[in-house]
Amino acid sequence: MALARARRRDRGVDYWPGFVDALATLLLAIMFLLSVFVLAQFFLSQEITGKDAVLNRLNAQINELTQLLALERANTQDAEDALASLRASLSETEAERSRLEELLARDAGRSEAASARVGALSERLDEERQISQRALSQVELLNQQISALRQQIGALEAALEISEERDRESNAKIADLGRRLNVALAQRVQELNRYRSDFFGRLREILSDRENIRIVGDRFVFQSEVLFPSGSDVINDAGREEMRKLAEAIKDLQREIPPEINWVLRVDGHTDNVPVSGSGRFADNWELSSARATSVVKFLIDNGVPAERLVAAGFGEFQPLDEADTPEARARNRRIELKLTER
C-alpha cells in the first residue's frame, strides 16, 4: 500500500519537470539569441572599423593634396609677381630707349656713345624678354599641375562617396543577415526541443516509471546504483539492460532528426562528496565520474550508437542536486545525466 501511494505521488509530480523543461528550454533559447546578437554586433563593429580606416586614409590624402594645391598656388602667385616686375622693367627699358633715340637724333656728335648704349639696352631687353618667356612657361606648367591636382581631388571625393554608399549597403546587409540568422536559429532550437521532448517521452515508456530513473529539467537522470557497483566504473548486468534500451531509443531518434541538425547526446558523470580511498583505480571523484561517463558512452557505441553523436564529461562532486549532508542527499548526487543538445 505504501509503495503504491509513493508511486502515485511520483506520478503526480510529473507535471513539474515538464514545466521546468519548458522554462529551461526558453532560457537556453534566449541565451543563444543573445549570443548571436553579440556576435552580429561584433562583426558589424569590425566591418565599420575597417571602413573608418579607409575613410581616414582618404581624408588624409585629401588634406595632403589640399596643402600641395595651396603651395602651388603660392608659387604661381610669386611667378606672376615676378612676371609683372619684368614687364614693368621692360616698359622702363623701352621708355629709356625711346628717350635715347630722341637724344641721338638731336645730338649727332654723341651718336656713337648713344648707339652703344642703345645696343646694350637692346641686349638687356632681349634677355628680359627671354626671362619673361621662361616665367610664362613656368606659370603654364603650374596651371597644368593645379588642374591635375583638382582632378585627383575630384576622383578622391568620388571614391569617398562610393565607399560611404558601400558602407550603407553593408550595414543593411548585415542587419538583414542577423535577422535571418536569428530566425534560422530559433527554428533550430524549436526543432531540437521537439526532438528532445520526443526522446524523453520514449525513454519514459522504455524505462518505465522507476524511482531511480527520472527527469530533472532538460536532463534524463540515472542514479549511479542502477548502473555501477560502489566505487566502480564497470556497468552491472541490470545497468547493461537499461543501456541497451537507451541505445535503441537513440538509434530511433537519429533516423528522425534531419541531418542538418548537428546534435549530440552528452553523458555527464557525477559523484557524491565522499572522497575515494585513493588505494584503488581512481585517485579522486573527478576520475571516477569521468570513467563512469566514458563507460556509458563506450557501451552505447558498442550497441550501435554513432561515436560522433556522443560526448562524455565528468563533474566529480562539484555540481550536486542536493546540498544537504545526509545519506539521502549523497545518494541523489551520485548519478549519470543524459542531455540532448547541439554540438
PLY file of the C-alpha trace (Angstrom):
ply
format ascii 1.0
element vertex 343
property float x
property float y
property float z
element edge 342
property int vertex1
property int vertex2
end_header
0.00 0.00 0.00
2.78 2.45 0.93
4.64 1.65 -2.30
1.51 2.26 -4.36
0.92 5.62 -2.65
4.57 6.59 -3.28
4.23 5.77 -6.95
1.01 7.79 -7.20
2.79 10.73 -5.59
5.68 10.41 -8.06
3.30 10.33 -10.98
1.51 13.37 -9.62
4.75 15.37 -9.60
5.49 14.60 -13.28
3.87 17.90 -14.33
6.51 19.94 -12.58
9.54 18.52 -14.50
7.76 19.27 -17.76
7.30 22.87 -16.68
10.96 23.10 -15.67
11.90 21.53 -19.01
9.97 24.20 -20.93
11.38 27.02 -18.78
14.97 25.80 -19.15
14.50 25.48 -22.90
13.16 29.02 -23.11
16.14 30.34 -21.12
18.52 28.39 -23.36
16.93 29.89 -26.50
17.14 33.41 -25.06
20.81 32.96 -24.13
21.54 31.58 -27.58
19.82 34.51 -29.30
21.72 36.97 -27.11
25.00 35.26 -28.07
24.10 35.53 -31.75
23.20 39.20 -31.31
26.57 39.87 -29.62
28.37 38.08 -32.48
26.45 40.11 -35.09
27.34 43.33 -33.24
30.99 42.22 -33.11
31.17 41.54 -36.87
29.33 44.83 -37.57
31.84 46.76 -35.44
34.73 45.03 -37.27
33.22 45.98 -40.65
32.62 49.60 -39.60
36.14 49.88 -38.11
37.63 48.76 -41.42
35.54 51.31 -43.37
36.51 54.09 -40.92
40.19 53.30 -41.51
39.69 53.63 -45.29
37.83 56.93 -44.84
40.61 58.25 -42.58
43.26 57.38 -45.19
41.23 59.10 -47.94
40.76 62.22 -45.77
44.50 62.29 -45.04
45.27 62.10 -48.79
42.77 64.91 -49.49
44.39 67.09 -46.80
47.84 66.42 -48.27
46.67 67.28 -51.79
44.98 70.42 -50.48
48.26 71.54 -48.91
50.12 70.85 -52.17
47.50 72.86 -54.07
47.94 75.81 -51.69
51.72 75.61 -52.12
51.44 75.53 -55.91
49.07 78.49 -55.81
51.62 80.42 -53.74
54.38 79.57 -56.25
52.11 80.63 -59.11
51.46 83.96 -57.38
55.22 84.50 -56.93
55.84 83.76 -60.61
53.07 86.15 -61.64
54.55 88.87 -59.37
57.98 88.32 -60.96
56.43 88.49 -64.43
54.73 91.77 -63.57
58.05 93.15 -62.31
59.78 92.07 -65.52
57.08 93.69 -67.61
57.42 96.91 -65.63
61.19 96.81 -66.13
60.67 96.14 -69.83
58.41 99.17 -70.10
61.01 101.33 -68.41
63.70 100.00 -70.73
61.62 100.73 -73.80
60.96 104.25 -72.47
64.68 104.77 -71.92
65.39 103.50 -75.42
62.90 105.94 -76.88
64.45 108.77 -74.92
67.93 107.84 -76.10
66.80 107.65 -79.69
65.40 111.15 -79.33
68.69 112.35 -77.87
70.55 110.63 -80.68
68.51 112.48 -83.25
69.24 115.84 -81.53
72.93 115.31 -80.90
74.71 113.69 -83.85
78.09 114.16 -82.16
77.09 111.76 -79.41
75.68 109.16 -81.79
78.36 106.54 -81.28
78.02 106.51 -77.49
74.27 106.58 -77.75
74.35 103.77 -80.29
76.48 101.67 -77.98
74.14 102.33 -75.10
71.16 101.56 -77.27
72.82 98.24 -78.27
73.40 97.38 -74.64
69.85 98.27 -73.80
68.62 96.13 -76.72
70.61 93.17 -75.46
69.22 93.71 -71.98
65.75 93.94 -73.47
66.22 90.61 -75.27
67.44 88.95 -72.08
64.47 90.25 -70.14
62.16 89.01 -72.89
63.71 85.55 -72.61
63.30 85.64 -68.82
59.70 86.69 -69.29
59.12 83.79 -71.70
60.56 81.32 -69.18
58.35 82.78 -66.46
55.31 82.35 -68.70
56.30 78.72 -69.30
56.58 78.14 -65.55
53.16 79.71 -64.99
51.67 77.44 -67.66
53.28 74.38 -66.04
51.94 75.40 -62.64
48.46 75.83 -64.11
48.65 72.31 -65.55
49.76 70.89 -62.18
46.89 72.69 -60.43
44.43 71.23 -62.95
45.83 67.71 -62.36
45.54 68.16 -58.58
41.94 69.26 -58.93
41.19 66.15 -60.99
42.82 63.95 -58.31
40.78 65.65 -55.58
37.60 65.08 -57.61
38.48 61.40 -58.07
39.13 61.02 -54.33
35.83 62.67 -53.47
34.04 60.32 -55.88
35.81 57.32 -54.31
34.83 58.59 -50.86
31.19 58.83 -51.88
31.31 55.28 -53.33
32.88 53.98 -50.12
30.20 55.62 -47.98
27.48 54.12 -50.19
29.07 50.68 -49.83
29.16 51.17 -46.06
25.44 51.87 -46.03
24.76 48.82 -48.21
26.98 46.64 -45.99
25.17 47.79 -42.85
21.83 46.95 -44.43
23.09 43.51 -45.50
24.49 42.80 -42.02
21.18 43.76 -40.39
19.26 41.52 -42.79
21.72 38.68 -42.26
21.38 38.98 -38.48
17.60 38.90 -38.72
17.64 35.82 -40.96
20.19 34.14 -38.71
18.04 34.76 -35.64
15.03 33.24 -37.39
17.03 30.20 -38.51
18.50 29.66 -35.05
15.10 29.97 -33.42
13.76 27.35 -35.79
16.71 25.06 -35.00
16.13 25.45 -31.26
12.44 24.68 -31.65
13.19 21.57 -33.74
15.75 20.29 -31.25
13.36 20.94 -28.37
10.67 18.93 -30.13
13.02 16.00 -30.70
14.26 16.27 -27.10
10.68 16.04 -25.83
10.01 13.06 -28.10
13.23 11.39 -26.94
12.42 11.84 -23.24
8.90 10.59 -23.87
10.27 7.42 -25.42
12.71 6.95 -22.56
9.81 7.20 -20.10
7.96 4.49 -21.98
11.02 2.22 -22.37
12.44 2.59 -18.87
9.03 2.83 -17.16
8.36 4.92 -14.07
11.20 3.94 -11.74
12.20 5.97 -8.71
15.92 5.79 -9.52
15.43 6.99 -13.13
13.85 10.44 -13.52
13.84 13.70 -15.47
15.41 16.83 -13.96
14.98 19.93 -16.16
16.30 19.14 -19.64
18.23 16.02 -18.47
17.39 12.36 -18.01
18.96 11.15 -14.75
20.06 7.62 -13.79
21.13 7.08 -10.21
24.60 5.53 -10.16
23.39 2.50 -8.21
21.28 1.48 -11.21
24.38 1.17 -13.41
27.50 0.74 -11.29
28.67 -1.03 -8.14
30.01 1.27 -5.43
33.35 2.87 -6.41
33.41 1.13 -9.83
33.08 2.22 -13.45
32.02 -1.25 -14.71
28.34 -1.32 -15.71
26.44 -4.11 -13.92
24.02 -6.52 -15.60
20.90 -4.54 -14.74
22.56 -1.35 -15.99
23.53 -3.03 -19.26
19.91 -3.93 -19.86
18.81 -0.34 -19.28
21.60 1.00 -21.51
20.57 -1.35 -24.35
17.09 0.16 -24.20
18.65 3.61 -24.24
20.79 2.72 -27.28
17.72 1.59 -29.23
15.91 4.83 -28.39
18.91 6.89 -29.57
19.12 4.98 -32.87
15.40 5.54 -33.46
15.87 9.24 -32.72
18.81 9.50 -35.12
16.67 8.27 -38.01
14.12 11.03 -37.38
16.32 14.08 -36.73
17.24 15.88 -40.01
20.96 15.61 -40.88
21.43 19.40 -40.87
20.82 19.48 -37.08
24.22 18.83 -35.51
23.01 17.16 -32.29
24.88 15.20 -29.63
23.87 13.27 -26.51
26.03 14.42 -23.60
26.66 11.88 -20.85
27.64 13.57 -17.55
29.07 11.67 -14.59
28.51 12.97 -11.02
29.59 11.64 -7.62
28.83 12.49 -4.01
31.24 14.44 -1.80
32.74 11.41 -0.06
36.42 11.12 -1.11
37.54 7.87 -2.71
40.04 5.82 -0.75
42.87 6.52 -3.20
44.14 2.98 -2.97
42.04 1.71 -5.89
41.96 2.59 -9.59
40.79 6.16 -9.07
42.69 8.91 -7.31
39.64 11.12 -6.72
36.00 11.69 -7.64
37.00 13.52 -10.83
38.49 10.35 -12.24
35.59 8.19 -11.04
32.89 10.44 -12.58
34.78 10.74 -15.89
35.38 6.98 -16.05
31.69 6.22 -15.45
30.57 8.67 -18.16
33.12 7.16 -20.55
31.92 3.62 -19.75
28.34 4.58 -20.66
29.49 6.21 -23.92
31.58 3.18 -24.92
28.71 0.78 -24.13
26.34 2.85 -26.32
28.91 2.85 -29.14
29.24 -0.94 -28.85
25.45 -1.13 -29.24
25.31 0.80 -32.49
25.15 4.47 -31.46
27.49 6.60 -33.67
30.50 7.84 -31.71
30.25 11.35 -33.21
26.82 11.75 -31.54
28.12 11.13 -28.00
30.07 13.25 -25.51
31.39 12.13 -22.10
32.08 14.56 -19.24
32.95 14.13 -15.57
32.00 16.68 -12.90
33.03 14.92 -9.69
31.09 16.12 -6.66
31.03 19.78 -7.70
27.52 20.02 -9.20
25.26 18.40 -6.58
21.50 18.27 -6.88
21.12 18.32 -3.09
23.47 20.37 -0.86
22.42 18.58 2.33
24.99 16.45 4.16
22.79 13.37 4.52
22.92 9.84 3.06
19.80 10.57 1.03
21.31 13.73 -0.48
24.55 11.94 -1.32
22.58 9.15 -2.99
20.75 11.68 -5.17
24.03 13.34 -6.17
25.56 10.03 -7.37
24.12 9.97 -10.89
24.57 9.76 -14.66
22.81 12.51 -16.62
21.84 12.43 -20.32
21.30 15.72 -22.15
20.31 16.11 -25.82
21.90 19.28 -27.19
23.59 20.80 -30.24
27.31 20.47 -30.85
0 1
1 2
2 3
3 4
4 5
5 6
6 7
7 8
8 9
9 10
10 11
11 12
12 13
13 14
14 15
15 16
16 17
17 18
18 19
19 20
20 21
21 22
22 23
23 24
24 25
25 26
26 27
27 28
28 29
29 30
30 31
31 32
32 33
33 34
34 35
35 36
36 37
37 38
38 39
39 40
40 41
41 42
42 43
43 44
44 45
45 46
46 47
47 48
48 49
49 50
50 51
51 52
52 53
53 54
54 55
55 56
56 57
57 58
58 59
59 60
60 61
61 62
62 63
63 64
64 65
65 66
66 67
67 68
68 69
69 70
70 71
71 72
72 73
73 74
74 75
75 76
76 77
77 78
78 79
79 80
80 81
81 82
82 83
83 84
84 85
85 86
86 87
87 88
88 89
89 90
90 91
91 92
92 93
93 94
94 95
95 96
96 97
97 98
98 99
99 100
100 101
101 102
102 103
103 104
104 105
105 106
106 107
107 108
108 109
109 110
110 111
111 112
112 113
113 114
114 115
115 116
116 117
117 118
118 119
119 120
120 121
121 122
122 123
123 124
124 125
125 126
126 127
127 128
128 129
129 130
130 131
131 132
132 133
133 134
134 135
135 136
136 137
137 138
138 139
139 140
140 141
141 142
142 143
143 144
144 145
145 146
146 147
147 148
148 149
149 150
150 151
151 152
152 153
153 154
154 155
155 156
156 157
157 158
158 159
159 160
160 161
161 162
162 163
163 164
164 165
165 166
166 167
167 168
168 169
169 170
170 171
171 172
172 173
173 174
174 175
175 176
176 177
177 178
178 179
179 180
180 181
181 182
182 183
183 184
184 185
185 186
186 187
187 188
188 189
189 190
190 191
191 192
192 193
193 194
194 195
195 196
196 197
197 198
198 199
199 200
200 201
201 202
202 203
203 204
204 205
205 206
206 207
207 208
208 209
209 210
210 211
211 212
212 213
213 214
214 215
215 216
216 217
217 218
218 219
219 220
220 221
221 222
222 223
223 224
224 225
225 226
226 227
227 228
228 229
229 230
230 231
231 232
232 233
233 234
234 235
235 236
236 237
237 238
238 239
239 240
240 241
241 242
242 243
243 244
244 245
245 246
246 247
247 248
248 249
249 250
250 251
251 252
252 253
253 254
254 255
255 256
256 257
257 258
258 259
259 260
260 261
261 262
262 263
263 264
264 265
265 266
266 267
267 268
268 269
269 270
270 271
271 272
272 273
273 274
274 275
275 276
276 277
277 278
278 279
279 280
280 281
281 282
282 283
283 284
284 285
285 286
286 287
287 288
288 289
289 290
290 291
291 292
292 293
293 294
294 295
295 296
296 297
297 298
298 299
299 300
300 301
301 302
302 303
303 304
304 305
305 306
306 307
307 308
308 309
309 310
310 311
311 312
312 313
313 314
314 315
315 316
316 317
317 318
318 319
319 320
320 321
321 322
322 323
323 324
324 325
325 326
326 327
327 328
328 329
329 330
330 331
331 332
332 333
333 334
334 335
335 336
336 337
337 338
338 339
339 340
340 341
341 342
